[in-house]
Amino acid sequence: MYTSLPADAPPIREPLHAPVAHLVRGGVVEGVHYGSVVVLGPGGEVRFRLGDIEAACYPRSALKPVQAVAMVRAGLPLDGELLSLAAASHSGEERHLAGARRILERAGLTEDHLRNVPDLPFEPVFRDTWVREGRPPSRLAQNCSGKHAAMLCTAELNGWSLDDYLDPAHPLQQAMAEIVEDLTGQRVATVSVDGCGAPLFAVSLHGLARAAARITTAAPGTPEARVADAMREHAEMASGSGRDVAALMRAVPGLLAKDGFEGVQVAALPDGRAVAVKIADGASRARVPVAAAALARAGVDPSLLEAFTGEPLLGGGRPVGGIRPVPALDPVSAPARTGAFSGQW
């Protein structure tokens, strides 16, 4: 069961990852993805583990829902699509940029106040259009601009300084660290800098899953429930059109899901069941099918997850293989897998 006081920080060590997925071509295992997986039951108990779920790791953007909760607790007055954008790793669509502007305007701020790194849109189709139009890298286009706009808005509303809002010693970041520890149930192991320039808190994979479960099981109207509702109802604002994490939330009723760079995925259901995945080599091609397998292991109907078995591996333009989660991830009650998972390759 969950406790109210954070436990000790997870150990900083080389993670003892285990094989979590095989790349199969023509019936032969051509490659192996290592990683770690945890599945929590409704009461927070560990129902399944693989690899090292207790070592310190960087959740990267998978921690954004927790950071959004911290901002709402600090008075951020957003709901709906703008709150979803505050927890987003967005694709750089025009609606994402417009949403970030709207958040800034609520606090009387502009793009010039942002301190995230300028970048091109994350999603290739929008990035290619951006380049064809001759548009330079932009802080608004960078995939974390919604979070940064929300951080600035939170700081402005609380009378905190703006220029140094990314400093780990800033009141905003101190408040975020406190909520990270509260929801994960453990002390932060160390603080680094994420790709966008924001502080990055190291917790365990177990702690990340626990935080997601606490968000999805929170009482209606609480900051946690507001963030979960916003992300589920506006999944494309939390990611983008065609993104797998948005499709996953649409496919599984009540699911909250968030991805992160370097192969991180967290997902939780309204009853508290939760999964967290870390792919050691950071490969997204393994992240999605392993996360889907973990959700099936948690009791999600496998038929809802059929679209998330991964892209086929092609040979001569036709499918000859793909990613297959290791047998340990197959739920005992699930029907035999077909196609990519049947061993026919």
N, C-alpha and C positions, 0 to 999 in steps of 0.2 A: 504493500500500500504506500501511497505517497506520504511524505512527511513535510512539515512546514519549514524546517531549517535546512539550509544547504549542507550537503556532505562535503568531505574534503575534495580538493581539485583532482581531476583525473591525472594519472601519471603521464609525464612526457617521455615517450620512448618510441623506438621503432615498432610500429604496429605489427602484431603477429597475424597478418592477413592470411586467409585461406582461399583456395580456388572457389569462385562463386559462379563462373560461367565458362563454357567451352565454345570456341569458334570451330564449328564443324564444317568441313568441306568434303563432299563425296564420302561420308561415313567415317572420315578420319579427323581426329582432333588436331587442328592445325595451330591453334593458339589457346592460351588459358588466361582468363582475367582473374586476378586475385582481388580480394576485398573483404568486407565485413558486413554482416546483416544482423539486425535485431528485430524481433517481432514481440510486441507487448500485448497482453490480454487486457480486458476491460478494467481490471483493478490495478494495472501497472506492472503486473508480474511478467517476467520474461518467459515467453512461451517457446521461443526459438532463438538460438544464437549461432552464428557462424563467423569465424575469424576473431577479431579483437574488438569488442564493443565497448571496452572500458578505457582504452588509451585516449589521450588527448588528440583531438583532430580539429581542423578548421571547417565548420559547416558551410562556410562561404555564404552564398545568398539563401541557402536553406534556412538561415537564422532570421531572415527578414520578417516573417510573421511575428516572431518574438520581439524584434525591435519596434515593429508597428504597435504592438500591445504596450510597450514602454512609452511610446509617444502619446497614445490615447490616454494612458494613465496620467500623463503629465499635462493633459488638457487639450491635445490636438482635436479640433472639432470637425473631423471628417467622418463621413460614412459613405456607403455605396462605392461607386466606381473610383472615386478619388482616394478612399481609404485602401481599396484594393491596389491602386497604383503606388501607394506609400509602401506596400510590401512587395513591390514588383521587381522582376528582372525583365523589363519590357523589351519588345522587339524593335522599337524605334518607329512605330507607325505614327501617323500624324495625330491620331487621337491620344496617343501616349504623351507626345510633346505638348499638345494642347492642354491635357490634364495637368501636367507638371506646371505649366504656366498659370493655370487656375489656382493651384495650391499656393504658388508664390504670391499671386495677386491678393489672395485672402489676407496675407500678412503685409501687403504693400511693398513687396519685394519683386525683383526681376532676375532674369537669368544671370546677370552680372554678380549676384550674391552667391551663386553656386560655387562650390570648391571641389566638386568631383572632376575627374579628368575629362577633357574633350575627347569625343570619339565619334565614329560612324555608327549608324544603327546596327544592332546585333544581328537581326535576321537578314540573310543574304539578299533576298529579293528587294527589301527596302534599302539595304546598303547599296546595292547596285544602282537603284534608281537615284539615290542621293548622289552617288559619284557621277552618273551621267548628267545630272543637273548642275554639276560643278560646285556643289555645296561643301564647305569645309567641315572638319570635325567640330562637333558642338557639345557643350555640356548637357543640353537638353536631350540630344540624341543618345547620349551614353545610357546604357541600360539601367543604371541605378538612379537616374535623375528624379524619379518619383520619390524615392526614399530621401534623397538629399533635399528636395523641395519641402518635404514633410518635416525633416529635421530642422530646417531653417524656420519654418512656420512655428514649430513647437518652441524653438529658442526665442523667437520674437514675442510670442504670447506670454512667455514666462519672464521677459525682461532680461534674458541672458545675451551675452555678446554673440555676434554673428560671424565675425572674421575668423574666429578660432573654433567654430563649432565641431570640427573634426579632431580637436585635441583630446586625447583620452582623459585628461584632467578636467575637461569642460563639464559643467553641471549636467548637460544633456547626455553626454557619454557615460558619466557616472550613474545617471538614472538608468540608462540602458543596461549597463553592467549589472546593476542591482536586480533588474527584472530577468535578465538572462540567468542569473544564479537562482532567483526565485522559481522560475518555471522549469529549468533543467534539474533543479534539486541538488546542484553541486557548485562548488566554487569554480570560478574561471581559472584555468591552468596558466594561461599567459595571454597577452594582448599583442597582436601584430597589426599590420595595415592591409586592408583588402585592396583589390585591384582598383576600385573607385576612389580610394583614399581614406575611407572610413575605418575606424578601429574595428578589428576583427578578433572576436573572442573565441578562445579554444576551450571546447567542452568535449565530452565523450559522445559517441554515437548513441549510446544508451540514454544519455541526458537529452540529446536532441529529440529522440522519439518521445521521451517523457514530456518535454515541453509542448510538442505538437498535440499530445493527448490531453494535456491540461487546457490547451486553447479550445479544443473541440468539445470538451465536456463542461466548459464553464457555463454558469447560469446565464439565461437570456439578458441582454442589456449590459453585461459586463464588458470591459474593454476587450477581453479575450473573445467573447462571443461576437462582438461587433466586427473584429478583424476576420474571424472565421466566416461570418455571414457575407462580408464584403467580398472576400476572395472567392468564395464558392459561387456567389451570384454574379460576379463579374470576373470570371476566370481569364478572359482574354485581356483584361486590363492588368492582371497580375503576371501576364506572360505575353501572349500575342496570338494572332490568327495562325492556326496551323501548328502551334507548339504542343508537344506531347503532354506537358503538365496540365494545360487547359483541357485537352481532350480527356485526360485521365479523370479530372474532376467532373466533367460532364458525364462520363461513362459510369461512374460508381456513385450512387446516390449518397449525399451527405459527406463525401470525401473532401478533406482539405489536403492539398499537395503542394509542395514547393521543391524546386530543384536548386542546385548550386554548382558552380564550377568545380572542376576536378572530381566529377563523378559522384556527387552527393545528391541524395533524394530522401525526403521525409514525407510521410503521409499519415493521416489519422482519420478515424471514423467517429461519428458522434457518441458512440458508446465507450470510447476510450481505447479501442484497439488501434495500434500504431505500428508503423515500420520505419526503419531508417537504414539507408544503404550508403556505403562508401566503396567506390571502385578504386583500387589502389593506383592504377595507371591513369585515372581521370577520364576514361573513355565513356562517352555518352552512349555509344552503341551497346554497352553492357548495362549501363545504369537503368534504362527503361525496362528491358525484359527481366532483370533481376528484381527490380522493384515490383513489377507485376507478379512475379512468382512469390515474392514475400507477402504481397497482399492476399494471394490465394492461400498461402500458408496461414494467414491470419483469419481466414474464413470467408473472404470475398468470393462470390460466385465466379469461378473461372471463365464462364461464358461472357462475363462483363469485361474480361481482360484480354480477349482474343486479339484485339487490335494492337496490343502492346508487347508482342513477342519479338519485336525487333525487325529491322530491315533484312531482307534476304541477301545472302552472299551470292554474287553472280559469277558465272563462268560462261564465257562465250555469249553473254547477253541473256542467259536463262538462269533461274535459281538452282544452285547446286549445294547450298548450305546456309548456315546462319548461326546466330547465337543461341545456345542452349544452356539455361541455368543448370547447375549441378543437381544430381538426383536428390540430395538432401533437402532442396528447396521445394520439391514436389509435395503438395499436401496429400496426406494419406487418403483422404476422402475424395480427392479430385479424380475425374475420369481420365483415362489415358489420353495423352496429348496427341494431336495429329499434326500433319504437315511438318513444319520446321522442327517440331519437338518429338517426332515419332521415330527418329533414328533412320529414316529412309535415305538420308544423305550418306 
